[in-house]
Amino acid sequence: MYAVISTGGKQYRVSEGDVLDVEILAGNVGDTVEFPVLMTAENGNVVAGADVKAVATAQIVSFVKAKKIVVFKYKAKKNERTKNGHRQGYTRVKIVKIA
C-alpha cells in the first residue's frame, strides 16, 4: 500500500517505513506529526479525492541541512560582486502508519 501526502507545498509518494526529508516542521525529535493523504492505492484499487479517509502518521527522526549552494551576483564592468551561501533546512521523518 502506498499513499500520496502533501506537506510544505509539495507532494510525496510514501509507504509505511519510508524515511524522507520534508520542509521544516515544528516539533522535536521523537514527536509524531500527521499529514493529509491525497490518494491511496492498494492492490490496484485507487482511492482519491473526497473519498480518502486516511491519515499518514510520521515520527520526526532528525533535523538536517542540504548541501551548501553558492549564490554569486555581479554586474559586468561595474566592480560589483556579492557572494552568498545558503543551506536549506529539512526535517527527516519516518512514516509509521497510513490509516
MOPAC internal coordinates of N, CA, C and O (Angstrom, degrees):
PM7 1SCF
backbone

  N    0.0000 0     0.00 0     0.00 0    0    0    0
  C    1.4518 1     0.00 0     0.00 0    1    0    0
  C    1.5157 1   108.90 1     0.00 0    2    1    0
  O    1.2310 1   120.95 1   -41.66 1    3    2    1
  N    1.3083 1   115.78 1   138.34 1    3    2    1
  C    1.4519 1   120.38 1   174.17 1    5    3    2
  C    1.5142 1   108.75 1  -136.09 1    6    5    3
  O    1.2310 1   121.63 1   -16.47 1    7    6    5
  N    1.3380 1   114.48 1   163.53 1    7    6    5
  C    1.4548 1   120.89 1  -179.50 1    9    7    6
  C    1.5135 1   108.88 1  -141.13 1   10    9    7
  O    1.2310 1   120.74 1   -20.52 1   11   10    9
  N    1.3159 1   116.19 1   159.48 1   11   10    9
  C    1.4530 1   122.55 1   173.88 1   13   11   10
  C    1.5245 1   106.37 1  -110.71 1   14   13   11
  O    1.2310 1   121.06 1   -60.05 1   15   14   13
  N    1.3497 1   115.58 1   119.95 1   15   14   13
  C    1.4635 1   120.52 1  -179.12 1   17   15   14
  C    1.5181 1   109.23 1  -110.98 1   18   17   15
  O    1.2310 1   121.20 1   -16.14 1   19   18   17
  N    1.3217 1   115.30 1   163.86 1   19   18   17
  C    1.4658 1   121.37 1   179.64 1   21   19   18
  C    1.5165 1   109.09 1  -126.73 1   22   21   19
  O    1.2310 1   121.02 1   -50.75 1   23   22   21
  N    1.3359 1   115.65 1   129.25 1   23   22   21
  C    1.4564 1   121.28 1   174.84 1   25   23   22
  C    1.5249 1   109.05 1  -159.60 1   26   25   23
  O    1.2310 1   120.65 1   -39.51 1   27   26   25
  N    1.3060 1   116.37 1   140.49 1   27   26   25
  C    1.4552 1   121.35 1   177.52 1   29   27   26
  C    1.5159 1   113.64 1    64.43 1   30   29   27
  O    1.2310 1   119.96 1  -153.37 1   31   30   29
  N    1.3270 1   117.69 1    26.63 1   31   30   29
  C    1.4459 1   120.81 1  -179.67 1   33   31   30
  C    1.5202 1   113.97 1    77.77 1   34   33   31
  O    1.2310 1   120.27 1  -170.23 1   35   34   33
  N    1.3262 1   117.09 1     9.77 1   35   34   33
  C    1.4591 1   121.85 1   179.92 1   37   35   34
  C    1.5223 1   109.33 1  -126.40 1   38   37   35
  O    1.2310 1   120.96 1   -17.42 1   39   38   37
  N    1.3271 1   115.77 1   162.58 1   39   38   37
  C    1.4469 1   121.40 1   177.84 1   41   39   38
  C    1.5225 1   109.11 1  -118.96 1   42   41   39
  O    1.2310 1   120.57 1   -38.09 1   43   42   41
  N    1.3278 1   116.51 1   141.91 1   43   42   41
  C    1.4511 1   122.23 1  -177.65 1   45   43   42
  C    1.5239 1   109.43 1  -132.08 1   46   45   43
  O    1.2310 1   120.65 1   -39.80 1   47   46   45
  N    1.3280 1   116.36 1   140.20 1   47   46   45
  C    1.4568 1   121.54 1   172.99 1   49   47   46
  C    1.5217 1   107.08 1   -93.04 1   50   49   47
  O    1.2310 1   120.26 1   -58.45 1   51   50   49
  N    1.3333 1   117.11 1   121.55 1   51   50   49
  C    1.4605 1   121.24 1  -174.15 1   53   51   50
  C    1.5287 1   110.89 1  -133.18 1   54   53   51
  O    1.2310 1   121.45 1   -23.38 1   55   54   53
  N    1.3174 1   114.82 1   156.62 1   55   54   53
  C    1.4541 1   124.16 1   170.77 1   57   55   54
  C    1.5181 1   107.39 1  -128.94 1   58   57   55
  O    1.2310 1   120.42 1   -12.11 1   59   58   57
  N    1.3216 1   116.80 1   167.89 1   59   58   57
  C    1.4630 1   119.67 1   178.13 1   61   59   58
  C    1.5215 1   109.30 1   -63.95 1   62   61   59
  O    1.2310 1   120.89 1   -45.60 1   63   62   61
  N    1.3354 1   115.90 1   134.40 1   63   62   61
  C    1.4566 1   121.63 1   179.99 1   65   63   62
  C    1.5219 1   114.21 1    94.13 1   66   65   63
  O    1.2310 1   119.66 1   171.16 1   67   66   65
  N    1.3160 1   118.25 1    -8.84 1   67   66   65
  C    1.4677 1   121.18 1   179.36 1   69   67   66
  C    1.5258 1   111.04 1   -70.31 1   70   69   67
  O    1.2310 1   120.81 1   -35.31 1   71   70   69
  N    1.3335 1   116.06 1   144.69 1   71   70   69
  C    1.4592 1   122.56 1   174.56 1   73   71   70
  C    1.5171 1   107.08 1  -116.21 1   74   73   71
  O    1.2310 1   120.32 1   -53.17 1   75   74   73
  N    1.3421 1   116.98 1   126.83 1   75   74   73
  C    1.4511 1   119.89 1  -178.75 1   77   75   74
  C    1.5192 1   110.75 1  -142.69 1   78   77   75
  O    1.2310 1   121.46 1   -20.94 1   79   78   77
  N    1.3324 1   114.80 1   159.06 1   79   78   77
  C    1.4598 1   122.06 1   178.47 1   81   79   78
  C    1.5228 1   108.54 1  -101.14 1   82   81   79
  O    1.2310 1   120.92 1   -55.87 1   83   82   81
  N    1.3402 1   115.85 1   124.13 1   83   82   81
  C    1.4631 1   121.70 1   179.13 1   85   83   82
  C    1.5182 1   108.46 1  -121.81 1   86   85   83
  O    1.2310 1   120.51 1    -9.55 1   87   86   85
  N    1.3275 1   116.63 1   170.45 1   87   86   85
  C    1.4598 1   120.81 1   177.10 1   89   87   86
  C    1.5306 1   109.92 1   -56.63 1   90   89   87
  O    1.2310 1   120.41 1   -23.59 1   91   90   89
  N    1.3219 1   116.82 1   156.41 1   91   90   89
  C    1.4652 1   122.70 1  -176.27 1   93   91   90
  C    1.5285 1   111.11 1   -52.11 1   94   93   91
  O    1.2310 1   121.13 1   -49.39 1   95   94   93
  N    1.3341 1   115.45 1   130.61 1   95   94   93
  C    1.4589 1   122.52 1   177.20 1   97   95   94
  C    1.5182 1   109.31 1  -116.34 1   98   97   95
  O    1.2310 1   120.77 1   -29.69 1   99   98   97
  N    1.3228 1   116.13 1   150.31 1   99   98   97
  C    1.4629 1   120.64 1   175.59 1  101   99   98
  C    1.5256 1   108.21 1   -75.78 1  102  101   99
  O    1.2310 1   120.74 1   -40.22 1  103  102  101
  N    1.3120 1   116.19 1   139.78 1  103  102  101
  C    1.4539 1   120.49 1   179.10 1  105  103  102
  C    1.5149 1   110.22 1   139.45 1  106  105  103
  O    1.2310 1   121.52 1    -1.52 1  107  106  105
  N    1.3283 1   114.70 1   178.48 1  107  106  105
  C    1.4567 1   122.01 1   179.97 1  109  107  106
  C    1.5220 1   109.31 1  -118.02 1  110  109  107
  O    1.2310 1   120.74 1   -13.23 1  111  110  109
  N    1.3222 1   116.18 1   166.77 1  111  110  109
  C    1.4565 1   121.09 1   177.35 1  113  111  110
  C    1.5218 1   109.08 1   -61.03 1  114  113  111
  O    1.2310 1   120.56 1   -49.12 1  115  114  113
  N    1.3171 1   116.53 1   130.88 1  115  114  113
  C    1.4619 1   121.86 1  -179.05 1  117  115  114
  C    1.5195 1   113.62 1    99.07 1  118  117  115
  O    1.2310 1   119.83 1   164.11 1  119  118  117
  N    1.3286 1   117.93 1   -15.89 1  119  118  117
  C    1.4648 1   120.93 1   178.16 1  121  119  118
  C    1.5236 1   110.08 1   -71.05 1  122  121  119
  O    1.2310 1   121.14 1   -24.06 1  123  122  121
  N    1.3261 1   115.42 1   155.94 1  123  122  121
  C    1.4571 1   119.92 1   175.87 1  125  123  122
  C    1.5187 1   109.49 1  -105.38 1  126  125  123
  O    1.2310 1   120.89 1   -35.24 1  127  126  125
  N    1.3163 1   115.90 1   144.76 1  127  126  125
  C    1.4579 1   122.43 1   178.24 1  129  127  126
  C    1.5243 1   107.72 1  -130.94 1  130  129  127
  O    1.2310 1   120.87 1   -25.84 1  131  130  129
  N    1.3239 1   115.93 1   154.16 1  131  130  129
  C    1.4569 1   120.74 1   178.62 1  133  131  130
  C    1.5192 1   109.28 1  -117.27 1  134  133  131
  O    1.2310 1   120.96 1   -41.41 1  135  134  133
  N    1.3258 1   115.78 1   138.59 1  135  134  133
  C    1.4497 1   122.65 1   178.75 1  137  135  134
  C    1.5193 1   109.36 1  -115.63 1  138  137  135
  O    1.2310 1   120.22 1   -37.85 1  139  138  137
  N    1.3383 1   117.18 1   142.15 1  139  138  137
  C    1.4658 1   118.66 1   175.51 1  141  139  138
  C    1.5291 1   110.35 1   -71.69 1  142  141  139
  O    1.2310 1   121.05 1   -41.28 1  143  142  141
  N    1.3231 1   115.61 1   138.72 1  143  142  141
  C    1.4588 1   121.49 1  -179.95 1  145  143  142
  C    1.5217 1   108.78 1   -98.13 1  146  145  143
  O    1.2310 1   120.52 1   -52.56 1  147  146  145
  N    1.3219 1   116.60 1   127.44 1  147  146  145
  C    1.4580 1   122.23 1   179.60 1  149  147  146
  C    1.5195 1   112.41 1   -91.80 1  150  149  147
  O    1.2310 1   120.65 1   150.18 1  151  150  149
  N    1.3428 1   116.36 1   -29.82 1  151  150  149
  C    1.4503 1   120.76 1  -176.79 1  153  151  150
  C    1.5180 1   109.57 1  -157.80 1  154  153  151
  O    1.2310 1   120.45 1   -34.91 1  155  154  153
  N    1.3334 1   116.75 1   145.09 1  155  154  153
  C    1.4519 1   121.36 1   173.37 1  157  155  154
  C    1.5239 1   108.90 1  -128.48 1  158  157  155
  O    1.2310 1   120.70 1   -27.05 1  159  158  157
  N    1.3238 1   116.26 1   152.95 1  159  158  157
  C    1.4629 1   121.79 1   177.61 1  161  159  158
  C    1.5170 1   108.51 1  -143.80 1  162  161  159
  O    1.2310 1   121.27 1   -47.89 1  163  162  161
  N    1.3432 1   115.18 1   132.11 1  163  162  161
  C    1.4568 1   120.47 1   178.83 1  165  163  162
  C    1.5200 1   108.38 1  -149.41 1  166  165  163
  O    1.2310 1   120.82 1   -59.00 1  167  166  165
  N    1.3208 1   116.03 1   121.00 1  167  166  165
  C    1.4705 1   122.50 1   179.59 1  169  167  166
  C    1.5261 1   112.40 1    54.91 1  170  169  167
  O    1.2310 1   120.30 1  -139.61 1  171  170  169
  N    1.3140 1   117.03 1    40.39 1  171  170  169
  C    1.4608 1   120.71 1   178.82 1  173  171  170
  C    1.5173 1   114.63 1    81.17 1  174  173  171
  O    1.2310 1   120.07 1   177.58 1  175  174  173
  N    1.3343 1   117.47 1    -2.42 1  175  174  173
  C    1.4605 1   121.72 1   178.77 1  177  175  174
  C    1.5245 1   108.27 1   -95.18 1  178  177  175
  O    1.2310 1   120.34 1   -68.28 1  179  178  177
  N    1.3368 1   116.95 1   111.72 1  179  178  177
  C    1.4584 1   122.10 1  -176.21 1  181  179  178
  C    1.5217 1   109.34 1  -105.04 1  182  181  179
  O    1.2310 1   121.11 1   -49.67 1  183  182  181
  N    1.3417 1   115.49 1   130.33 1  183  182  181
  C    1.4619 1   121.84 1   176.82 1  185  183  182
  C    1.5201 1   107.33 1  -121.99 1  186  185  183
  O    1.2310 1   120.38 1   -55.15 1  187  186  185
  N    1.3248 1   116.88 1   124.85 1  187  186  185
  C    1.4605 1   120.75 1  -177.62 1  189  187  186
  C    1.5220 1   109.80 1  -140.95 1  190  189  187
  O    1.2310 1   121.25 1   -14.45 1  191  190  189
  N    1.3265 1   115.22 1   165.55 1  191  190  189
  C    1.4611 1   120.58 1   175.84 1  193  191  190
  C    1.5157 1   112.68 1    78.39 1  194  193  191
  O    1.2310 1   120.85 1    35.88 1  195  194  193
  N    1.3186 1   115.97 1  -144.12 1  195  194  193
  C    1.4615 1   121.65 1  -175.87 1  197  195  194
  C    1.5226 1   112.61 1   -70.83 1  198  197  195
  O    1.2310 1   119.73 1   165.78 1  199  198  197
  N    1.3411 1   118.12 1   -14.22 1  199  198  197
  C    1.4676 1   121.35 1  -179.39 1  201  199  198
  C    1.5236 1   113.22 1   -76.47 1  202  201  199
  O    1.2310 1   119.87 1   167.09 1  203  202  201
  N    1.3176 1   117.86 1   -12.91 1  203  202  201
  C    1.4645 1   121.64 1  -177.09 1  205  203  202
  C    1.5255 1   109.44 1   -76.33 1  206  205  203
  O    1.2310 1   121.17 1   -54.94 1  207  206  205
  N    1.3265 1   115.37 1   125.06 1  207  206  205
  C    1.4598 1   121.03 1   178.50 1  209  207  206
  C    1.5218 1   111.94 1  -115.06 1  210  209  207
  O    1.2310 1   120.22 1  -171.45 1  211  210  209
  N    1.3157 1   117.19 1     8.55 1  211  210  209
  C    1.4622 1   121.93 1  -174.34 1  213  211  210
  C    1.5184 1   112.32 1   -87.71 1  214  213  211
  O    1.2310 1   121.59 1   -22.49 1  215  214  213
  N    1.3407 1   114.57 1   157.51 1  215  214  213
  C    1.4599 1   123.27 1   174.13 1  217  215  214
  C    1.5211 1   107.13 1  -135.29 1  218  217  215
  O    1.2310 1   120.21 1   -44.36 1  219  218  217
  N    1.3187 1   117.20 1   135.64 1  219  218  217
  C    1.4636 1   121.57 1   178.39 1  221  219  218
  C    1.5213 1   108.87 1   -95.72 1  222  221  219
  O    1.2310 1   120.86 1   -55.27 1  223  222  221
  N    1.3187 1   115.96 1   124.73 1  223  222  221
  C    1.4599 1   122.12 1   178.89 1  225  223  222
  C    1.5217 1   108.64 1  -103.69 1  226  225  223
  O    1.2310 1   120.91 1   -48.51 1  227  226  225
  N    1.3307 1   115.86 1   131.49 1  227  226  225
  C    1.4635 1   120.77 1  -178.29 1  229  227  226
  C    1.5227 1   109.73 1  -131.83 1  230  229  227
  O    1.2310 1   121.34 1   -21.81 1  231  230  229
  N    1.3114 1   115.05 1   158.19 1  231  230  229
  C    1.4626 1   121.78 1   178.14 1  233  231  230
  C    1.5234 1   108.21 1  -116.60 1  234  233  231
  O    1.2310 1   120.68 1   -44.86 1  235  234  233
  N    1.3388 1   116.31 1   135.14 1  235  234  233
  C    1.4626 1   120.92 1   178.71 1  237  235  234
  C    1.5270 1   108.87 1   -74.09 1  238  237  235
  O    1.2310 1   121.09 1   -57.35 1  239  238  237
  N    1.3391 1   115.53 1   122.65 1  239  238  237
  C    1.4603 1   120.98 1  -178.34 1  241  239  238
  C    1.5251 1   110.58 1   -93.92 1  242  241  239
  O    1.2310 1   120.39 1   132.66 1  243  242  241
  N    1.3449 1   116.86 1   -47.34 1  243  242  241
  C    1.4620 1   120.06 1  -179.03 1  245  243  242
  C    1.5247 1   109.38 1  -165.89 1  246  245  243
  O    1.2310 1   121.60 1    -5.28 1  247  246  245
  N    1.3209 1   114.55 1   174.72 1  247  246  245
  C    1.4539 1   122.40 1   174.36 1  249  247  246
  C    1.5183 1   107.06 1  -115.88 1  250  249  247
  O    1.2310 1   120.09 1   -52.15 1  251  250  249
  N    1.3258 1   117.43 1   127.85 1  251  250  249
  C    1.4660 1   121.80 1  -175.53 1  253  251  250
  C    1.5213 1   109.73 1  -129.60 1  254  253  251
  O    1.2310 1   121.21 1   -14.56 1  255  254  253
  N    1.3284 1   115.29 1   165.44 1  255  254  253
  C    1.4560 1   121.54 1   175.68 1  257  255  254
  C    1.5208 1   108.76 1  -122.20 1  258  257  255
  O    1.2310 1   120.95 1   -33.51 1  259  258  257
  N    1.3171 1   115.79 1   146.49 1  259  258  257
  C    1.4627 1   121.17 1   178.34 1  261  259  258
  C    1.5242 1   109.70 1   -76.79 1  262  261  259
  O    1.2310 1   121.09 1    -6.91 1  263  262  261
  N    1.3101 1   115.51 1   173.09 1  263  262  261
  C    1.4585 1   121.71 1   176.62 1  265  263  262
  C    1.5260 1   109.14 1   -64.26 1  266  265  263
  O    1.2310 1   120.41 1   -35.29 1  267  266  265
  N    1.3285 1   116.82 1   144.71 1  267  266  265
  C    1.4677 1   121.10 1  -178.41 1  269  267  266
  C    1.5220 1   110.73 1   -69.09 1  270  269  267
  O    1.2310 1   121.56 1   -42.64 1  271  270  269
  N    1.3305 1   114.62 1   137.36 1  271  270  269
  C    1.4533 1   120.05 1   172.07 1  273  271  270
  C    1.5249 1   107.70 1  -111.94 1  274  273  271
  O    1.2310 1   120.61 1   -30.23 1  275  274  273
  N    1.3177 1   116.43 1   149.77 1  275  274  273
  C    1.4527 1   121.80 1  -179.12 1  277  275  274
  C    1.5218 1   108.66 1  -105.35 1  278  277  275
  O    1.2310 1   121.25 1   -51.07 1  279  278  277
  N    1.3337 1   115.21 1   128.93 1  279  278  277
  C    1.4561 1   121.75 1   177.71 1  281  279  278
  C    1.5203 1   106.59 1  -109.81 1  282  281  279
  O    1.2310 1   120.54 1   -66.12 1  283  282  281
  N    1.3307 1   116.58 1   113.88 1  283  282  281
  C    1.4588 1   121.22 1  -177.33 1  285  283  282
  C    1.5179 1   108.83 1  -121.86 1  286  285  283
  O    1.2310 1   120.66 1   -59.55 1  287  286  285
  N    1.3261 1   116.35 1   120.45 1  287  286  285
  C    1.4565 1   121.57 1   178.84 1  289  287  286
  C    1.5197 1   108.59 1  -116.94 1  290  289  287
  O    1.2310 1   120.77 1   -38.51 1  291  290  289
  N    1.3228 1   116.13 1   141.49 1  291  290  289
  C    1.4620 1   119.15 1   174.67 1  293  291  290
  C    1.5184 1   109.39 1  -153.45 1  294  293  291
  O    1.2310 1   121.72 1   -21.41 1  295  294  293
  N    1.3124 1   114.31 1   158.59 1  295  294  293
  C    1.4515 1   121.03 1   174.71 1  297  295  294
  C    1.5275 1   107.30 1  -117.87 1  298  297  295
  O    1.2310 1   121.30 1   -55.55 1  299  298  297
  N    1.2944 1   115.12 1   124.45 1  299  298  297
  C    1.4677 1   120.62 1  -176.20 1  301  299  298
  C    1.5275 1   110.79 1   -62.18 1  302  301  299
  O    1.2310 1   120.75 1   -40.69 1  303  302  301
  N    1.3132 1   116.17 1   139.31 1  303  302  301
  C    1.4719 1   124.57 1   175.76 1  305  303  302
  C    1.5213 1   114.06 1    64.18 1  306  305  303
  O    1.2310 1   119.13 1  -167.16 1  307  306  305
  N    1.3269 1   119.26 1    12.84 1  307  306  305
  C    1.4648 1   121.77 1  -177.26 1  309  307  306
  C    1.5315 1   112.62 1  -119.17 1  310  309  307
  O    1.2310 1   119.75 1   175.25 1  311  310  309
  N    1.3215 1   118.08 1    -4.75 1  311  310  309
  C    1.4644 1   122.66 1  -177.77 1  313  311  310
  C    1.5294 1   111.84 1    57.93 1  314  313  311
  O    1.2310 1   120.04 1  -144.77 1  315  314  313
  N    1.3206 1   117.53 1    35.23 1  315  314  313
  C    1.4641 1   122.81 1   174.92 1  317  315  314
  C    1.5165 1   108.25 1  -107.12 1  318  317  315
  O    1.2310 1   120.80 1   -60.56 1  319  318  317
  N    1.3264 1   116.08 1   119.44 1  319  318  317
  C    1.4600 1   120.84 1   179.46 1  321  319  318
  C    1.5210 1   109.46 1  -140.18 1  322  321  319
  O    1.2310 1   120.82 1   -41.87 1  323  322  321
  N    1.3219 1   116.03 1   138.13 1  323  322  321
  C    1.4579 1   122.01 1   176.58 1  325  323  322
  C    1.5173 1   108.35 1  -137.55 1  326  325  323
  O    1.2310 1   120.46 1   -52.74 1  327  326  325
  N    1.3084 1   116.73 1   127.26 1  327  326  325
  C    1.4523 1   121.30 1   178.75 1  329  327  326
  C    1.5216 1   108.67 1  -121.83 1  330  329  327
  O    1.2310 1   120.78 1   -58.49 1  331  330  329
  N    1.3176 1   116.11 1   121.51 1  331  330  329
  C    1.4634 1   122.46 1   178.63 1  333  331  330
  C    1.5141 1   109.07 1  -129.74 1  334  333  331
  O    1.2310 1   120.98 1   -19.33 1  335  334  333
  N    1.3120 1   115.72 1   160.67 1  335  334  333
  C    1.4571 1   121.48 1   174.73 1  337  335  334
  C    1.5154 1   109.49 1  -126.19 1  338  337  335
  O    1.2310 1   121.30 1   -20.60 1  339  338  337
  N    1.3409 1   115.12 1   159.40 1  339  338  337
  C    1.4584 1   119.77 1   179.58 1  341  339  338
  C    1.5219 1   109.42 1  -146.72 1  342  341  339
  O    1.2310 1   120.74 1   -43.59 1  343  342  341
  N    1.3409 1   116.20 1   136.41 1  343  342  341
  C    1.4608 1   122.26 1   173.00 1  345  343  342
  C    1.5153 1   107.74 1  -126.27 1  346  345  343
  O    1.2310 1   120.60 1   -65.65 1  347  346  345
  N    1.3252 1   116.45 1   114.35 1  347  346  345
  C    1.4615 1   121.81 1  -178.86 1  349  347  346
  C    1.5190 1   109.75 1   -75.81 1  350  349  347
  O    1.2310 1   120.61 1   -45.25 1  351  350  349
  N    1.3137 1   116.44 1   134.75 1  351  350  349
  C    1.4549 1   121.53 1   177.17 1  353  351  350
  C    1.5187 1   111.81 1   -89.23 1  354  353  351
  O    1.2310 1   120.72 1   -36.98 1  355  354  353
  N    1.3314 1   116.23 1   143.02 1  355  354  353
  C    1.4581 1   122.75 1   179.25 1  357  355  354
  C    1.5198 1   109.91 1  -134.34 1  358  357  355
  O    1.2310 1   121.23 1   -22.68 1  359  358  357
  N    1.3105 1   115.26 1   157.32 1  359  358  357
  C    1.4593 1   122.12 1   172.50 1  361  359  358
  C    1.5160 1   107.45 1  -109.10 1  362  361  359
  O    1.2310 1   119.87 1   -55.93 1  363  362  361
  N    1.3250 1   117.84 1   124.07 1  363  362  361
  C    1.4591 1   121.85 1   177.99 1  365  363  362
  C    1.5334 1   107.72 1   -90.13 1  366  365  363
  O    1.2310 1   120.93 1   -58.48 1  367  366  365
  N    1.3213 1   115.82 1   121.52 1  367  366  365
  C    1.4633 1   121.30 1  -178.39 1  369  367  366
  C    1.5245 1   110.16 1  -122.76 1  370  369  367
  O    1.2310 1   121.21 1   -26.58 1  371  370  369
  N    1.3302 1   115.29 1   153.42 1  371  370  369
  C    1.4551 1   122.40 1   176.11 1  373  371  370
  C    1.5270 1   107.52 1  -116.90 1  374  373  371
  O    1.2310 1   120.57 1   -53.38 1  375  374  373
  N    1.3221 1   116.52 1   126.62 1  375  374  373
  C    1.4565 1   121.60 1   179.68 1  377  375  374
  C    1.5227 1   108.07 1   -74.53 1  378  377  375
  O    1.2310 1   120.73 1   -61.80 1  379  378  377
  N    1.3410 1   116.21 1   118.20 1  379  378  377
  C    1.4633 1   120.72 1  -176.97 1  381  379  378
  C    1.5228 1   111.14 1   -93.04 1  382  381  379
  O    1.2310 1   120.57 1   135.84 1  383  382  381
  N    1.3413 1   116.52 1   -44.16 1  383  382  381
  C    1.4637 1   119.37 1  -174.31 1  385  383  382
  C    1.5176 1   110.17 1  -151.97 1  386  385  383
  O    1.2310 1   121.16 1   -36.90 1  387  386  385
  N    1.3197 1   115.39 1   143.10 1  387  386  385
  C    1.4615 1   121.63 1   171.71 1  389  387  386
  C    1.5202 1   106.30 1  -122.30 1  390  389  387
  O    1.2310 1   120.93 1   -70.85 1  391  390  389
  N    1.3199 1   115.83 1   109.15 1  391  390  389
  C    1.4711 1   119.35 1  -177.14 1  393  391  390
  C    1.5188 1   110.60 1  -150.49 1  394  393  391
  O    1.2310 1   120.10 1   180.00 1  395  394  393

